[in-house]
Amino acid sequence: MQQKEKLSIPAGTSYSLEEGSPLVDGRHDDTMTINMGPQHPSTHGVLRLILTIDGETIVKAVPDIGFLHTGIEKTAESKSYHQALVLTDRMEYLSPLCNNLAYSLSVERLLGIEDQINEKIKHARVVLAELQRIASHLIWLGTSALDLGAQSMFLYCFREREVILDIFEMVSGVRMMTSYICPGGLQAELPPGFDQKVRDFLDYFPERLHEYHDLLSNNQLFLDRTKDVCKITREQAIAYGATGPVLRGSGVVWDIRKVFPYSGYEKFEFDIPVGSNGDVYDRYLVRMLEMEESMKIIRQALDGMPTGPYRVLDRKVAPPPKWQITGNMEALIHHFKLFTEGYRPPKGEAFVRTEAPKGELAIYMVSDGSPKPYRMHVRAPSFGNLQVLPVMIEGSLLSDVIAAIGSVDLMLGEVDR
């Protein structure tokens, strides 16, 4: 048998990875490419990360998305404006009321009825949006703490979130996908006892929030897992399009509620918490402080909420009251045509940006004069924040990847929309 020729590498020669050599600068390449996800329990959704590791260090990270693609933007083009509202609940499904608000504001701008939205509607929307912000942050706190081993936090946070979901069920009959904030106002009148129910939560929650700080904020184990871990600079956060707590955690004072106020936010006094190090701990602390600011906003909105109708009086947009339908043929026909044919905004476009719990949520809406959107494009905060994740984790340890993902608070429903 002919003996195979033994390959040898001349002395003093080094090859790069691009040339297909097993050597890098004269040393063996010990990197390994592994998958994290798409079903890893700590990826907060069906996110797949392709990680190249050298020992325990992340050399390169590539997010792979699309596993939860639902085609929400395209589906909206085949629905009436009223029907497309329910699609927004399913994008960031842990803060559907904030999605409803952004969508409703964009449709109202298309219709030209922004001036008809009274103060009661604005105040009610703010109360519901800030309650939703707290509920979303509670989910983030419970799950991200669980990822790092703080199991009891998960149970405590869900306990408080249940109180908020009870309020949503009280106003709409639905706990999560409420579609309660709609173009033209609200779906129904705020129920009796709503004000007191919310105030009871505001009286009860600060003590619970203080307990969370006692459990985590100065916990040495938690500090070791979050302080100076997966840092990003303010320049990196801005360059990669990060928004919300991820951006503010790096020291950038940017909140759409302050910069481009909507729904009456300019009337409320509140601060914008920011970090200084851009690490996991700062992103944690920013969200904790944001919950305190949300409570301040809710109290102001409740104290200043006037009386008035819960919906605009424009017959082109709002259906007649239920009591008119049973005794008035014109009201019945109006109701029937509105929900079967929909309303027709004039040709044009509208762009609205809001501050959702995870960052800047913007909607660009185009009307061609038909009862269906010609185009609905969503600028989702999680999609922008995902871009900066590789910057956070490259150079960090494999065990820190989970802490980084939790600190970004991704929602794949709006990434893959």
ZISUL-V69590 format. One record per backbone hydrogen bond with DSSP energy under -1.0 kcal/mol. NH is the residue of the N-H (numbers start at 1). CO is the residue of the C=O. Records with the same first field share a line. If there is no record, write none. Layout:
NH: CO + CO
This chain:
13: 10
20: 17
21: 16
24: 27
27: 24
29: 22
32: 53
34: 51
36: 49
43: 40
47: 45
48: 64
49: 36
50: 62
51: 34
52: 60
53: 32
54: 57
57: 54
58: 396
59: 52
60: 52
62: 50
64: 48
69: 66
72: 417
73: 417
75: 71
76: 72
78: 75
79: 76
81: 371
84: 80
86: 83
90: 87
91: 88
93: 91
95: 92
99: 95
100: 96
101: 97
102: 98
103: 99
104: 100
105: 101
106: 102
107: 103
108: 104
109: 105
110: 106
111: 107
112: 108
113: 108
116: 113
117: 114
122: 118
123: 119
124: 120
125: 121
126: 122
127: 123
128: 124
129: 125
130: 126
131: 127
132: 128
133: 129
134: 130
135: 131
136: 132
137: 133
138: 134
139: 135
140: 136
141: 137
142: 138
143: 139
144: 140
145: 141
146: 142
147: 143
149: 146
150: 145
151: 149
156: 152
157: 153
158: 154
159: 155
160: 156
161: 157
162: 158
164: 160
165: 161
166: 162
167: 163
168: 164
169: 165
170: 166
171: 167
172: 168
173: 169
178: 176
182: 185
185: 182
186: 310
187: 180
194: 191
197: 193
198: 194
199: 195
200: 196
201: 197
202: 198
203: 199
204: 200
205: 201
209: 205
210: 206
211: 207
212: 208
213: 209
214: 210
215: 211
216: 212
219: 216
223: 219
224: 220
225: 221
227: 223
229: 226
232: 278
237: 233
238: 234
239: 235
240: 236
241: 238
242: 237
248: 244
249: 245
250: 247
251: 248
252: 247
254: 252
258: 255
259: 255
260: 256
265: 262
267: 264
268: 265
275: 248
278: 249
280: 229
281: 226
283: 279
284: 280
285: 281
286: 282
287: 283
288: 284
289: 285
290: 286
291: 287
293: 289
294: 290
295: 291
296: 292
297: 293
298: 294
299: 295
300: 296
301: 297
302: 298
303: 299
304: 300
312: 184
317: 314
318: 314
324: 321
328: 324
332: 328
333: 329
334: 330
335: 331
336: 332
337: 333
338: 334
339: 335
340: 336
341: 337
342: 337
348: 367
350: 365
352: 363
354: 361
356: 359
359: 356
361: 354
362: 379
363: 352
364: 377
365: 350
366: 375
367: 348
374: 366
375: 366
377: 364
379: 362
384: 380
385: 381
386: 382
389: 386
392: 388
393: 389
394: 390
395: 58
396: 393
398: 56
400: 397
401: 398
404: 400
405: 401
406: 402
407: 403
408: 404
409: 405
414: 411
415: 411
416: 412
